[in-house]
Amino acid sequence: MASLERITIEPGKRGGKPCVRGLRITVYDVLGWLAAGMQEQEILRDYPDLEPADIRACLAFAAERERRSTRAMPRD
C-alpha cells in the first residue's frame, strides 16, 4: 500500500514510534486527534506540515496493524 510509505520509524525519533514522513508527529497523535473528534481540516490547520494523504496513511497503518493482530490471534 503506497500510503504506508508515508509512515516512518526511526529509532532515535519519538522513541521509535511510527511517525508521519519523518516529522515528529506520530501515527498515535493523529489517531488520537481523530478519536477525540477533531475533523481532518482542523488537524491540517493546526499542523500545517501535515497533508491530507498523511491522515489517510495513519488510518491505513492502524488498519494494517489491526489486521495483523487479529490474524495472529487464536480462534475459538
C-alpha positions as CSV (number, residue, x, y, z in Angstrom):
1,M,0.0,0.0,0.0
2,A,1.7,3.2,-1.2
3,S,0.2,5.4,1.6
4,L,2.1,3.3,4.2
5,E,5.3,4.7,2.7
6,R,4.5,8.0,4.4
7,I,4.9,6.3,7.8
8,T,8.5,6.2,9.0
9,I,10.1,4.5,12.0
10,E,13.4,5.9,13.2
11,P,14.9,4.5,16.5
12,G,16.1,7.9,17.7
13,K,12.9,9.9,16.9
14,R,9.9,9.8,19.3
15,G,11.2,6.6,20.9
16,G,11.0,4.7,17.7
17,K,7.2,5.2,17.3
18,P,5.8,5.3,13.8
19,C,5.8,8.9,12.6
20,V,4.5,10.8,9.6
21,R,7.1,11.4,6.9
22,G,9.9,11.7,9.3
23,L,8.2,14.5,11.2
24,R,7.9,14.4,15.0
25,I,4.1,13.8,14.6
26,T,3.3,10.2,15.4
27,V,0.6,8.0,14.0
28,Y,-0.8,7.8,17.5
29,D,-1.0,11.6,17.7
30,V,-3.1,11.7,14.6
31,L,-5.3,8.8,15.6
32,G,-5.8,10.4,19.0
33,W,-6.9,13.7,17.5
34,L,-9.4,11.9,15.2
35,A,-10.7,9.8,18.1
36,A,-11.1,13.0,20.2
37,G,-13.4,14.3,17.5
38,M,-11.1,16.7,15.6
39,Q,-12.0,17.0,11.9
40,E,-9.4,16.5,9.2
41,Q,-9.4,20.2,8.3
42,E,-8.8,21.2,12.0
43,I,-5.8,18.9,12.2
44,L,-4.4,20.2,8.9
45,R,-4.9,23.8,10.1
46,D,-3.3,23.2,13.5
47,Y,-0.4,21.1,12.0
48,P,0.4,22.7,8.6
49,D,3.2,20.2,7.9
50,L,0.6,17.5,7.5
51,E,-1.1,16.7,4.3
52,P,-4.5,15.0,3.7
53,A,-2.7,11.9,2.5
54,D,-0.8,11.7,5.8
55,I,-4.0,11.3,7.7
56,R,-5.2,8.6,5.4
57,A,-1.8,6.9,5.8
58,C,-2.2,6.9,9.6
59,L,-5.6,5.3,9.2
60,A,-4.2,2.7,6.8
61,F,-1.3,2.0,9.2
62,A,-3.7,1.4,12.0
63,A,-5.9,-0.8,9.9
64,E,-3.0,-2.9,8.8
65,R,-1.8,-3.3,12.4
66,E,-5.3,-4.4,13.4
67,R,-5.5,-6.8,10.5
68,R,-2.2,-8.4,11.5
69,S,-3.0,-8.6,15.2
70,T,-6.4,-10.2,14.7
71,R,-4.9,-12.7,12.2
72,A,-2.3,-13.7,14.8
73,M,-5.0,-14.3,17.5
74,P,-6.0,-17.9,18.1
75,R,-9.6,-18.7,17.1
76,D,-12.0,-20.4,19.4
